[in-house]
């Protein structure tokens, strides 16, 4: 390469969420000697916006529904912008960005187009949206999944296996400092947006049984979302208002995790939850559900515990077992931290993305250029 390659990364917004955190970290850490990052978005808002380095340009393409006639104009503007910045790569980072950005990049003639799959199937996506994403993937040279479970889902949706790439989430484990040794386990925490697929209601339903044995236990929920009011109603119905705290959204969960004793994630659907590896990096014992990509990182009895989704009794039993045996819980937490340090660092994730970018450039830019040159010479 004679200079940095121009890479456009497209997100919906900069709201706090696992995908947004991962992609913002990628933007911040790309090697500037090899890649020049440009960020596109639908909505230039969200708490993570300030984390984008000041020297990286951000361009907004306001889209308020793909059925809106204005969306076609935004698509044309996006394609024109990709051409103006001489983008060699367009990398779309979520469902809405996939639907919009992959066809837009193809329209612009961008030589390398990379989509993403960072979730399995959730109830908040319509059949039309999922169909549109499947069609958009046809414009991608590669689609990156963050778990084997997400890779399998892409296969079920007809994405050829030779286009699917697996790059797991990563984090900077140095930011997550384990708290002091825990003599008692009472402070239970869950970090997840308040959406139905995250299973907050399952943990709340298990709470009375946990409180019957440990009445001084507390339950902290970090995150915001559309299920807040129904969950608060459930808390009141269960009569546990004084033991439950909804903290809302947080830009930095590391100090929150360090103040707690046990992490629970009772999701009904996951690809590879960022909150899980953050809790493990904090050396918290974890109880999670055996869904999606979770069992790819949590090994029962080694670095955490797994239960079936929506099984209130099994969840309560698993939590109580760790509360009954703090020494065993601490051992799981130490093993969890070691797992993250070995396999899920942010540097490893960024390196994998950089390798992907270079490999796709070689395939779709350099090799194509060499073939064209050979034909002309002949």
Buried (B, 14 or more C-beta within 10 A) or exposed (E): EEEBBBBBBBBBBBBBBBBBBBBBBBBBBBEEEBBBBBBBBBBBEBBBBEBBEEEBBBBBBEBEEBEEEEBEEBBEEBBEBBEEBEBBBBBBBBBBBBBBBBBBBBBBEBBBBBBBBBBBEBEEEEEEBBEBBBBBBBBBBBBBBBBBBBBBBBEEBEBEEEBBBBBBBBBEBEBBEBBEEBEEBBBBBBBBBBBBBBBBBBBBBBBBBBBEEBEEBBBBBBBBBEBBEEBBEBBEEBEBEEBBBBBEBBEEBBEBBBEBBBBBBBBBBBBBBBBBBBBBBBBBBBBBBBBBBBBBBBBBEEBBBBBEBBBBEBBBBBBBEBBEBBEEBBBBBEBBBBBBEEEBBBEEBBBBBBEBBBEBBEBBBEEEEEEEEEEEEE
